[in-house]
Structures are given as structure tokens and as C-alpha cells.
Amino acid sequence: MGLQEAHLLMFNENLDAASAAHWVGYNNAAHFNRKYKSVFGYPLA
């Protein structure tokens, strides 16, 4: 699982970013947020 799966969890299942990140294997929320912005073009916050 990765960023795409986390994105779907947040928007389809209404998970918050930290929960979605943890669910797909990211242990560091800041790292997840940086990667998310690099892929999707906008930050989560």
C-alpha cells in the first residue's frame, strides 16, 4: 500500500491523514505529508 491507497482512505472512508498514513505503513506523519504533497501537489493541512 502507499500514497494512493492513503488518499482513497482519507476521501472515501473519511480517515484523518495520520490514521491513513499509519494504515498504509508510514510511521512518520511529517514524512507522509511531504510525500503526499510531492505526489498530489497540495499539502494535507
TORKOL-4160 file (C-alpha; in steps of 0.2 Angstrom, whole numbers, padded with zeros to 4 digits, m for minus):
45
<pt num="1" X="0000" Y="0000" Z="0000"/>
<pt num="2" X="0006" Y="0018" Z="m0002"/>
<pt num="3" X="0001" Y="0036" Z="m0005"/>
<pt num="4" X="m0013" Y="0032" Z="m0017"/>
<pt num="5" X="m0021" Y="0020" Z="m0005"/>
<pt num="6" X="m0020" Y="0033" Z="0009"/>
<pt num="7" X="m0028" Y="0046" Z="m0002"/>
<pt num="8" X="m0043" Y="0034" Z="m0005"/>
<pt num="9" X="m0044" Y="0030" Z="0013"/>
<pt num="10" X="m0045" Y="0048" Z="0018"/>
<pt num="11" X="m0058" Y="0053" Z="0005"/>
<pt num="12" X="m0068" Y="0038" Z="0003"/>
<pt num="13" X="m0068" Y="0032" Z="0022"/>
<pt num="14" X="m0066" Y="0049" Z="0030"/>
<pt num="15" X="m0050" Y="0044" Z="0039"/>
<pt num="16" X="m0039" Y="0058" Z="0045"/>
<pt num="17" X="m0021" Y="0059" Z="0037"/>
<pt num="18" X="m0012" Y="0052" Z="0052"/>
<pt num="19" X="m0023" Y="0037" Z="0053"/>
<pt num="20" X="m0022" Y="0034" Z="0034"/>
<pt num="21" X="m0003" Y="0036" Z="0034"/>
<pt num="22" X="m0002" Y="0023" Z="0048"/>
<pt num="23" X="m0014" Y="0011" Z="0039"/>
<pt num="24" X="m0003" Y="0011" Z="0024"/>
<pt num="25" X="0014" Y="0009" Z="0034"/>
<pt num="26" X="0020" Y="0027" Z="0036"/>
<pt num="27" X="0026" Y="0029" Z="0054"/>
<pt num="28" X="0031" Y="0047" Z="0052"/>
<pt num="29" X="0017" Y="0059" Z="0049"/>
<pt num="30" X="0029" Y="0073" Z="0043"/>
<pt num="31" X="0037" Y="0062" Z="0030"/>
<pt num="32" X="0020" Y="0056" Z="0024"/>
<pt num="33" X="0014" Y="0074" Z="0022"/>
<pt num="34" X="0029" Y="0079" Z="0012"/>
<pt num="35" X="0027" Y="0064" Z="0001"/>
<pt num="36" X="0009" Y="0067" Z="m0001"/>
<pt num="37" X="0012" Y="0085" Z="m0007"/>
<pt num="38" X="0025" Y="0079" Z="m0019"/>
<pt num="39" X="0013" Y="0067" Z="m0027"/>
<pt num="40" X="m0004" Y="0076" Z="m0026"/>
<pt num="41" X="0003" Y="0094" Z="m0027"/>
<pt num="42" X="m0005" Y="0100" Z="m0012"/>
<pt num="43" X="m0002" Y="0098" Z="0007"/>
<pt num="44" X="m0015" Y="0090" Z="0019"/>
<pt num="45" X="m0016" Y="0104" Z="0031"/>
